Amino acid sequence: MSRAIGIDLGSSSSCVSIWRNGQAEPVINDWGNTVTPSYVSFTDKGRLFGDAAKYRASIHPSNTIYNFKSLLGRKFSDSKVQSLISQLPYQVVDRGGIPSIRVDYRGERKEYIPQEIVAMLLLRLKELAELEQGTEVSQAVIAVPSFFTFVQREAVRDAAQIAGLHTLKIVNEATAAAVHHLISNGVLGQGQKNIIVLDFGAASLDTSVIVMDERALEVKATTSNPKLGGTHFDDVLVAHFASMFKSLHQKDIYGYPRALQRLRHACERAKTRLSFASQIPLEVDTLVEGDGLYSIMTQTRFEDLCGKLFEQVAPSVERALSGANLNPRQIHEVVITGGSSRIPAIKSLVKRIFDGKTPSIVDPDCSVANGAATLAAILTSPANVESRRFNEYARLDIAPHGLGVATSGGLMTTIVPRFAQIPIESFVDFTTVQDFQPSIVIRLYEGEHSQAKDNLFLGRLVLLLGHPQPRGFPRIRIAFTVDSAQIVVTANLIGTEESTTLTSTGGG
């Protein structure tokens, strides 16, 4: 039994797994479920988590917090934050440029930054694992979407630290699912294989391409579509039934937070049931001022409504394959997981994309947490020969986004390319564009846009250039050193002792 756990920190629900008797097992929560809704509700008596909090969302929506993972590592002014705030029933305010969540708790007005809310959920998952094992838990491998930036991954580490957990590794969700599939099914070491894993999560479709042979297991590319997740299917259904309700009763349900939450939960249940039934009834009593809603939703109608979302699957797969320099015919095995992998149309679509190859479906709810728990056991069992072999064999860490600096004209010059295997050390030499500059300001960015301003700003360095020189003469070397725990950026004036350094712990 390992005292390190694996956590799938999901947008709509989370899962924690432990390593016991040579395999990863999901922990059952106090409602008898393996997944815990990512909800925290604040009351006069205390805090509620998971199913209890989600149930309370339709009663006290302004005091029940969900979708908070999307706020991690972002500025309040971020357009994505502003768009999200407009859809949330609870208050998010500006605290020194950081989004802060405002609630009433035990009779007092409180404000929490997203890391603190995430820490509350992580602490609850940690407690569930400790109850299951009967031992203290102090370490974890945490799975996040592959689109998470280094800043967001650092925020996850901060949240884990608040919860009393040392983060052994931040791993991409699809990669964790691949680890679970490969190890639990004994696929490792079975010769040359190109494997693609599609994780249909609540907030995104994450895709990892893995190349395996006798010498190495290597993640070649990982991509994410943050506009293609289970919640986006829910949004389509909510919009459909909100329009129907307005036509019937001339009332806009979007103006009633409690009613909107009740309708959203009903649509989420309907989507899940439609994976197993050709049609289902949707009935919500007393939505607004005594008026309710009753309708029938068929699987065919659901597929029609979500058709534009389904169309995004193929381009998402193509981007991942392109990053790995492969095409669909070169893929030996297709693996799908995540809640939406149950949708019949998704399974059929994936099969068509890969020329009729039937995808392997791994545990939609727990494969990511199980993969994270497997990695946690490997990382904390140095005496185990197989663990050492896996650590030498597997190359799972890649840069989720490019890293670089702004140069003349505001262009982005990439120093660490996207999908680069990490740890990595990479540098580029620059010079000045003006005569007799006393110093230069180096702006650091993460992203793939050609214009630096369109990427994520990470920070800046100021390098003194010593005695004035004409443009083009000083040689400045900017180097990035990146591993699973931090980014270190150094700028040196070649031929002198002048240098400056910026370190960011976190990343992954």
C-alpha positions in Angstrom: 0.0 0.0 0.0 1.3 3.4 -1.0 0.8 6.6 1.1 0.9 8.6 -2.1 -2.4 9.0 -3.9 -3.6 9.8 -7.4 -6.1 12.6 -8.0 -8.0 13.5 -11.1 -8.9 17.2 -10.4 -11.9 17.5 -12.7 -13.9 20.6 -13.6 -17.3 18.9 -12.9 -16.2 16.0 -10.7 -13.0 14.6 -9.2 -11.7 11.2 -8.3 -9.0 9.9 -5.9 -7.4 6.6 -6.2 -4.9 4.6 -4.0 -2.4 1.8 -4.8 -3.3 -1.4 -3.0 -2.5 -5.1 -3.6 -0.5 -4.3 -6.7 -3.2 -2.2 -8.5 -4.9 1.2 -8.5 -8.3 1.4 -6.9 -10.7 4.4 -6.8 -11.8 5.4 -3.3 -15.6 5.3 -2.6 -16.9 8.5 -1.1 -19.5 8.9 1.7 -22.3 8.8 -0.9 -21.1 5.4 -2.2 -19.7 6.9 -5.5 -16.2 6.7 -7.0 -16.5 10.3 -8.3 -17.0 13.4 -6.2 -18.7 16.5 -7.8 -16.2 19.4 -7.7 -18.6 21.5 -5.6 -18.0 23.3 -2.3 -20.9 24.9 -0.5 -20.7 27.3 2.4 -23.4 27.3 5.2 -23.9 28.8 8.6 -22.9 25.5 10.1 -19.9 24.6 8.0 -18.8 23.4 4.5 -20.4 20.8 2.3 -18.5 18.9 -0.5 -19.3 16.8 -3.5 -22.9 15.4 -3.9 -24.2 17.3 -0.8 -22.8 20.6 -2.2 -24.1 20.0 -5.7 -27.6 19.2 -4.3 -27.5 22.5 -2.5 -26.6 24.5 -5.6 -30.2 24.7 -6.7 -31.2 26.0 -3.3 -28.4 28.4 -2.5 -26.6 29.0 -5.8 -24.8 32.2 -4.6 -23.1 30.3 -1.9 -22.2 27.1 -3.8 -19.0 27.2 -5.7 -18.2 25.1 -8.8 -16.2 25.5 -12.0 -13.6 27.2 -9.9 -10.7 25.2 -11.5 -11.2 27.5 -14.6 -10.2 30.5 -12.5 -6.8 29.0 -11.4 -3.7 30.9 -12.5 -5.7 33.6 -14.4 -5.9 37.3 -14.0 -9.2 38.9 -13.1 -9.0 40.9 -16.4 -8.6 37.7 -18.5 -11.3 37.6 -21.1 -12.0 34.0 -20.2 -12.4 34.9 -16.6 -14.8 37.7 -17.5 -16.8 35.4 -19.7 -17.0 32.7 -17.0 -18.1 35.3 -14.3 -21.0 36.3 -16.4 -22.4 32.8 -16.3 -21.8 32.0 -12.6 -24.4 32.5 -9.9 -21.8 33.3 -7.2 -19.8 36.5 -6.9 -16.2 36.8 -8.2 -14.5 40.0 -7.4 -11.1 41.6 -8.2 -8.5 41.2 -5.4 -5.3 42.9 -6.6 -5.8 41.5 -10.1 -6.6 38.0 -8.9 -10.2 36.6 -9.1 -11.5 36.2 -5.6 -14.7 34.2 -4.7 -17.0 35.9 -2.3 -19.3 33.8 0.0 -21.2 34.0 3.3 -19.8 31.5 5.7 -20.8 31.0 9.3 -22.6 34.4 9.3 -19.6 36.3 7.9 -18.6 37.6 4.5 -15.5 35.7 3.2 -13.3 35.9 0.2 -11.2 33.0 -1.2 -8.8 32.9 -4.1 -9.3 29.9 -6.4 -6.3 28.0 -4.9 -8.0 28.0 -1.5 -11.2 26.6 -2.9 -9.3 23.9 -4.8 -7.3 23.2 -1.6 -10.6 22.5 0.3 -11.6 20.0 -2.3 -8.1 18.3 -2.4 -8.2 18.1 1.4 -11.6 16.3 1.3 -10.2 13.8 -1.3 -7.1 13.3 0.9 -9.3 12.6 3.9 -11.3 10.1 1.9 -8.1 8.3 1.0 -6.9 8.3 4.5 -10.1 6.8 5.8 -9.9 4.1 3.2 -6.3 3.2 3.9 -6.2 3.9 7.6 -2.9 5.7 7.1 -1.8 9.3 6.7 -1.4 10.6 3.1 1.1 13.2 2.4 2.0 12.9 -1.3 0.0 12.9 -4.6 0.3 12.8 -8.4 -2.4 15.2 -9.7 -3.8 15.1 -13.2 -4.8 18.3 -15.0 -6.0 19.2 -18.6 -3.2 19.4 -21.1 -4.1 23.0 -22.0 -3.1 24.1 -18.5 -0.2 26.5 -18.6 2.9 26.4 -16.4 1.2 29.1 -14.3 -1.9 27.1 -13.8 0.1 24.0 -12.9 2.0 26.0 -10.3 -1.4 27.2 -8.9 -2.4 23.5 -8.6 0.8 22.8 -6.6 0.1 25.7 -4.4 -3.4 24.4 -3.7 -2.1 21.0 -2.9 0.4 22.5 -0.5 -2.4 24.3 1.3 -4.2 20.9 1.6 -1.1 19.3 3.1 0.0 17.4 0.0 3.4 17.4 -1.6 2.9 17.1 -5.3 5.1 14.4 -6.8 4.1 15.2 -10.3 1.6 17.1 -12.4 0.5 14.9 -15.2 -1.8 15.5 -18.2 -5.1 13.7 -17.9 -4.9 11.8 -21.1 -1.3 10.7 -20.3 -2.5 9.4 -16.8 -5.3 7.4 -18.5 -2.7 6.0 -20.9 -0.5 4.9 -18.0 -3.5 3.1 -16.4 -4.4 1.4 -19.6 -0.9 0.3 -20.5 0.0 -1.1 -17.1 -3.3 -2.6 -16.0 -3.7 -4.4 -19.3 0.0 -5.5 -19.6 0.5 -3.7 -22.8 4.0 -2.4 -21.9 6.9 -4.0 -23.8 4.7 -5.6 -26.5 6.8 -4.2 -29.3 6.4 -1.1 -31.4 3.1 0.6 -30.9 1.7 4.1 -31.7 -1.2 4.8 -29.3 -3.6 7.7 -29.1 -5.7 8.4 -26.0 -8.7 10.7 -26.2 -10.0 11.8 -22.8 -13.5 13.3 -23.1 -13.6 15.2 -19.9 -16.1 17.7 -18.5 -14.3 20.8 -19.6 -12.2 19.7 -22.6 -11.1 16.9 -25.0 -7.5 16.0 -24.1 -5.5 14.0 -26.6 -2.1 12.3 -26.1 -0.1 10.5 -28.7 2.3 7.9 -27.2 5.0 6.0 -29.1 6.1 2.7 -27.4 8.9 0.3 -28.2 11.2 -2.0 -26.3 13.4 0.9 -25.3 11.1 3.8 -24.5 7.5 4.9 -23.8 7.4 8.5 -25.0 4.6 11.1 -25.1 5.1 12.7 -28.5 2.3 15.2 -28.5 -0.6 16.3 -26.3 -3.4 18.7 -27.2 -6.6 20.0 -25.7 -9.8 21.5 -27.0 -11.2 23.5 -24.1 -14.5 24.1 -26.0 -15.3 20.4 -26.3 -16.3 18.9 -23.0 -19.2 17.3 -21.2 -20.4 20.7 -19.9 -20.6 22.1 -23.4 -23.1 19.3 -24.3 -25.0 20.3 -21.1 -24.9 24.0 -22.3 -26.5 23.0 -25.6 -29.3 21.1 -23.8 -29.9 23.9 -21.3 -30.2 26.5 -24.2 -32.6 24.2 -26.0 -34.9 23.7 -23.0 -34.6 27.4 -21.9 -35.8 28.4 -25.3 -38.7 25.9 -25.1 -39.6 27.2 -21.6 -39.6 30.8 -22.8 -41.9 29.9 -25.7 -44.3 28.2 -23.4 -44.3 30.6 -20.5 -42.7 33.9 -21.7 -40.1 33.7 -19.0 -36.3 33.8 -19.4 -34.9 31.1 -17.2 -31.4 32.6 -17.4 -32.7 35.4 -15.0 -33.5 32.9 -12.3 -30.2 31.3 -10.9 -32.0 28.6 -8.8 -34.2 27.5 -11.7 -31.2 27.5 -14.0 -29.3 25.2 -11.7 -32.2 22.8 -11.5 -32.5 22.8 -15.3 -28.8 22.3 -15.7 -28.7 19.3 -13.4 -31.7 17.8 -15.2 -30.0 18.2 -18.6 -26.8 16.6 -17.2 -28.8 13.6 -16.1 -30.6 13.4 -19.4 -27.3 13.5 -21.3 -26.0 10.6 -19.2 -29.1 8.5 -19.6 -29.2 9.1 -23.4 -26.0 7.1 -23.7 -28.0 4.0 -22.7 -31.5 4.8 -24.0 -33.0 5.9 -27.3 -35.2 8.5 -25.6 -35.8 9.8 -22.1 -38.3 12.1 -20.4 -37.1 15.4 -18.9 -39.3 16.8 -16.2 -38.6 19.6 -13.8 -41.4 20.8 -11.5 -41.9 24.4 -10.6 -39.0 26.1 -12.3 -40.2 29.7 -12.3 -43.3 31.0 -10.4 -45.0 27.7 -10.4 -44.3 26.8 -14.0 -42.4 23.6 -14.8 -41.2 21.8 -17.9 -41.9 18.4 -19.3 -40.4 17.1 -22.6 -39.0 14.1 -24.4 -35.4 14.1 -25.6 -34.4 11.4 -28.1 -30.8 10.3 -28.8 -31.2 11.4 -32.4 -32.4 14.9 -31.4 -29.5 15.2 -28.9 -27.0 14.3 -31.7 -28.5 16.9 -34.0 -28.3 19.6 -31.3 -24.7 18.7 -30.6 -23.6 18.1 -34.2 -21.3 21.2 -34.3 -19.5 20.0 -31.2 -19.1 16.5 -32.5 -17.5 18.0 -35.7 -14.7 19.4 -33.5 -13.4 15.9 -32.6 -11.7 15.2 -35.9 -9.7 18.5 -36.0 -8.6 18.0 -32.4 -7.3 14.5 -33.3 -5.6 15.9 -36.4 -3.7 18.5 -34.3 -2.4 15.9 -31.9 -1.3 13.5 -34.8 0.3 16.4 -36.6 2.3 17.2 -33.5 3.6 13.6 -33.4 4.2 13.5 -37.2 1.7 10.6 -37.6 -1.5 10.0 -39.5 -4.5 7.9 -38.5 -3.4 4.8 -40.4 -0.1 4.7 -38.4 -2.0 4.4 -35.0 -2.1 0.9 -33.7 -4.4 1.4 -30.8 -7.1 4.0 -30.0 -8.1 4.5 -26.4 -11.0 6.6 -25.2 -12.0 7.6 -21.7 -13.9 10.3 -19.8 -17.6 10.7 -19.2 -18.6 11.6 -22.7 -16.8 8.5 -24.2 -20.1 6.7 -23.3 -22.0 8.7 -25.9 -22.7 6.4 -28.9 -22.2 9.2 -31.4 -18.7 9.8 -30.0 -17.7 6.2 -30.2 -18.9 5.9 -33.8 -17.2 9.1 -34.8 -13.8 8.0 -33.3 -14.1 4.7 -35.1 -14.7 6.5 -38.4 -11.7 8.8 -37.9 -9.5 5.8 -37.5 -10.7 3.9 -40.5 -13.0 1.5 -38.7 -10.6 0.7 -35.8 -12.7 0.0 -32.8 -11.5 2.1 -29.8 -10.6 0.5 -26.5 -12.8 2.1 -23.8 -11.2 2.3 -20.3 -13.0 3.3 -17.1 -14.7 6.6 -18.1 -14.8 7.9 -14.5 -11.6 6.6 -12.8 -8.9 5.8 -15.4 -7.2 9.2 -15.0 -7.1 8.9 -11.2 -6.0 5.3 -11.4 -3.2 6.3 -13.8 -2.1 9.0 -11.4 -2.2 6.6 -8.4 -0.1 4.2 -10.5 2.5 6.9 -11.1 2.4 7.8 -7.4 3.2 4.2 -6.4 6.0 4.1 -9.0 7.6 7.3 -7.8 7.4 6.4 -4.1 8.8 2.8 -4.5 12.5 3.3 -5.4 13.4 -0.2 -4.2 11.1 -1.8 -6.7 13.1 -2.9 -9.8 10.0 -2.5 -12.1 9.5 1.0 -10.8 13.1 2.0 -11.6 12.7 0.4 -15.1 9.5 2.4 -15.7 11.2 5.7 -14.6 14.0 5.0 -17.1 11.7 3.7 -19.8 8.9 6.3 -19.7 9.2 9.9 -20.9 5.9 11.4 -20.0 6.8 15.1 -19.4 6.6 17.5 -22.3 6.2 21.2 -22.5 2.4 21.8 -22.9 3.1 25.2 -24.6 6.1 26.9 -26.2 8.2 29.2 -24.0 10.0 32.3 -25.3 10.6 36.0 -25.3 9.3 39.1 -27.1 11.7 40.5 -29.6 11.8 43.4 -32.1 8.4 44.3 -33.4 6.6 42.4 -30.6 7.3 39.0 -32.2 7.4 35.8 -30.1 10.8 34.1 -30.4 10.4 30.5 -29.1 13.2 29.1 -27.0 11.5 25.9 -25.7 9.2 24.5 -28.4 5.8 23.1 -27.7 5.9 19.3 -27.0 9.7 19.4 -26.2 10.6 16.6 -23.8 11.5 17.9 -20.4 13.7 18.3 -18.5 15.3 20.5 -21.1 17.9 23.3 -21.3 17.6 25.5 -24.3 19.0 28.9 -25.2 19.1 31.5 -28.0 21.6 34.4 -28.4 20.3 37.9 -29.1 21.7 41.4 -29.6 20.5 45.0 -29.3 18.6 46.9 -31.9 19.5 50.4 -30.6 22.8 52.2 -30.1 24.2 52.5 -26.6 21.4 50.8 -24.6 22.2 50.8 -20.9 19.9 47.8 -20.3 17.4 45.6 -21.9 14.0 44.4 -20.6 13.3 40.8 -21.4 9.6 39.8 -21.4 8.9 36.1 -21.0 5.8 34.4 -22.6 4.1 31.0 -22.9 2.1 30.1 -26.0 2.2 29.6 -29.8 1.0 32.9 -31.2 3.4 34.8 -33.5 2.7 38.0 -31.6 4.0 37.9 -28.1 1.2 40.0 -26.7 -1.3 37.3 -27.7 0.5 34.7 -25.4 0.5 34.4 -21.7 2.9 36.9 -20.0 5.0 35.1 -17.4 7.3 37.8 -16.1 10.3 40.0 -17.0 14.0 40.3 -16.5 16.1 43.4 -16.6 19.7 43.0 -17.7 22.3 45.8 -17.3 24.6 46.0 -20.4 27.6 47.6 -18.7 29.5 50.1 -20.8 27.5 51.5 -23.8 28.0 49.7 -27.1 26.6 50.3 -30.7 23.7 48.2 -31.6 24.4 44.7 -32.7 27.6 44.3 -30.6 26.4 43.0 -27.2 25.7 39.3 -27.2 22.9 38.3 -24.8 22.2 34.7 -24.1 18.7 33.9 -22.8 18.4 30.3 -21.5 15.4 28.3 -20.2 15.9 25.4 -17.9 12.6 23.5 -17.5 11.8 20.4 -15.5 8.7 19.0 -13.9 9.0 21.3 -10.9 10.1 24.7 -12.2 11.2 27.0 -15.0 14.5 28.9 -14.5 15.2 31.6 -17.0 18.7 33.3 -17.1 20.0 36.2 -19.2 23.7 36.6 -19.5 25.8 39.3 -21.3 28.4 37.0 -23.0 31.9 37.9 -22.1 31.1 39.7 -18.8 29.7 38.7 -15.4 26.5 40.6 -15.9 23.5 38.2 -15.5 20.0 38.0 -14.2 17.7 35.1 -13.3 14.0 34.5 -12.9 12.7 31.2 -11.3 9.2 30.0 -11.3 8.5 26.9 -9.2 5.7 24.8 -10.5 5.0 24.0 -14.1 5.0 20.5 -15.1 
